[in-house]
Amino acid sequence: MGNILSRFCTSGHPKSVELPVTDIVSYAFDRQAVYDAETKKLFINAEDPSQFLTANQTTTLVRQLIAGLHAAGLQKGDAVLLHLANHYLYAALFFAIIGAGGIVCGANPAYQSFELNHIVDLSRPRFLITSDSTASLALVQQVCTKQGIPLSRIFTLPSSAGHHPLELEVAAHQDSTRAGPNTANPDPPIGRPLASLLRHGETTWMTLSSASEMRATTACYYSTSGTTGLPKLAALSHHALVAQQTVLPTHNMPTRTPAAETIRLAALPLFHVFGAAWALLATVRHGQPVYVVPRFSLLPFLAHVARYKISETYVAPPVVHALNRLDDAATKTQLSSLRYIGVGGAPIDAVALRRLRSQLHADATVSQVWGMTEFGVATVFRAGENDDTGSIGRLLDTYEMRLVGEDGREVVVGEGRVGELWIRTPGAMSGYLRHEMSSSNEGVAEAGWVRTGDTVHVEAGKLYVTGRAKELIKVRGWHVAPAEIEAVLLQHPDVADCAVVGTASADGGEVPRAYVVRQTTRPGAEKATKSPISAQDVFDFARRQLASYKKLDGGVVFVDRIPRTTSGKTQRFKLAQMGPTEGAASCAV
């Protein structure tokens, strides 16, 4: 494998990188840049820059939260679920949970009950941290009640812009506790204020001193979509996170923006491995400030880049398309400080990347970034190398690859030769939580190889994705598993059978389309009749239970049957070919 790998690695051979033997929290706080930890602002609320944490404030807050989590009953190996949008305190929570011996499990705040219940069922968290908004609390309460989790295990983070930062709010909380119940401003009926954890002094974080401990100790659960069921949780150890982070800075630091001057904008979700890769650990370790926004919105994004002189950011393809539709002159002015944009989460064409780069400074790099939750970022282009061919980049150090054909045999890498991409790296997950894995499905195959489900070919050391062995639908950068939507639709009493596929959207991406078999209303009668359920009924039913990006924007098509193989597998390629004349009816929402 080493000989094959040497043909396309950018370094000419699989480069071995010495990995630090340490836990991920110590790794993050082992500062590699000289900066004033007392005064330099690192985690900053982009919407209100008066709310921030310096390095020293971050360290203190992490230690306070660790002490509070221990006092609340967190044990080593317990999961804590963060049901939160991006927040400038997210990193402190991330480090504190892991430093207390726990496991961070991020959850999309857009999840509805069905989705959040599934993640809670998998992760079995000891505590849940959510926004104190009425909607968030009600949702988390509903899920906890269903799962039998005491409501006292819910902690809340202030959602109102009028609240003081958490580290300042604790004083007010302590005063109110000493004074007794405050009927004018009572605590929420469910969920304890997160500030209540800060009353127990400080405790330093758990440390690990051997590679075996690093591999055996899980730090995070990240949600990932499979093709055969609901989302899985990939378990990443301290060793995996350290391995992933160690190879990132040498490849992605802009060549003409020294590391000490790198300023990032975090608009991607921090509960996702792509959004967290640069926004959490690199910030403290390299002294690189990050401005955090709750979620992406185009005009505020442009304003923040211009106001804070952002030099580096990461986006999904729909953001690129949105930027390309703007007036060139105005966009150039607002984006003039950018020197590096990483684009990932879904495929994007070379034309769109060239168009975006034309609106940036001459020294700027626009690079595709490719990876998976299971092993982090695997390919990028080095800063300063602008690719015009549509490649996803070159392999990072420590990453090995092989191409495997449909017959299961390895494909010898060469011009035009295509195969499913398998990856092996020290940064790979330990496995899927509560899921068995085998080489016949996505996940870890033999000898630590991870099947990606993407078909790839290699030219001049650059990787090109040619298709997808997986059935995932990529909606605005989000991965949507058809099986998850199907599981929801089948709960409707008037749906007998269904299948979901991706169909092209107006912006060049994909959206879900459902093919539905109506339930027979009189199955025992001489003339059975079909349920009168409409396309709008199906659309609304799914929309109420799933995040907005999973809604059936591709329409609902009624058919007589779902084509399947003799073994029961859905033949999705046949569904895509079924037109309005096939089946009982065809409707689009």
Secondary structure, 3 states (H helix, E strand, C coil): CHHHHCCCCCCCCCCCCCCCCCCHHHHHHCCCCCCCCCCCEEEEECCCCCCEEEHHHHHHHHHHHHHHHHHHCCCCCCEEEEECCCCCCHHHHHHHHHHCCCEEEEECCCCCHHHHHHHHHHHCCCEEEEECCHHHHHHHHHHHHHHCCCHHHEEEECCCCCCCCHHHHHHHHHHHHHHCCCCCCCCCCCCEEHHHHHHCCCCCCCCCCCHHHHHHCEEEEEEECCCCCCCEEEEEEHHHHHHHHHHCHHHHCCCCCCHHHCCEEECCCCCCHHHHHHHCHHHHHHCCCEEECCCCCHHHHHHHHHHHCCCEEEECHHHHHHHHCCCHHHHHHHCCCCCEEEECCCCCCHHHHHHHHCCCCCCCEEEECEEECCCEEEEECCCCCCCCCCCCEEECCCCEEEEECCCCCEECCCCCCCEEEEEECCCCCCEECCCCCCCCCCEECHHHCEEEEEEEEEECCEEEEEEECCCCEEECCEEECHHHHHHHHCCCCCEEEEEEEEEECCCCCEEEEEEEEECECCCCCCCCCECCCCHHHHHHHHHHHCCHHHCCCCCEEECCCCCECCCCCECHHHHHHCCCCCCCEEECC
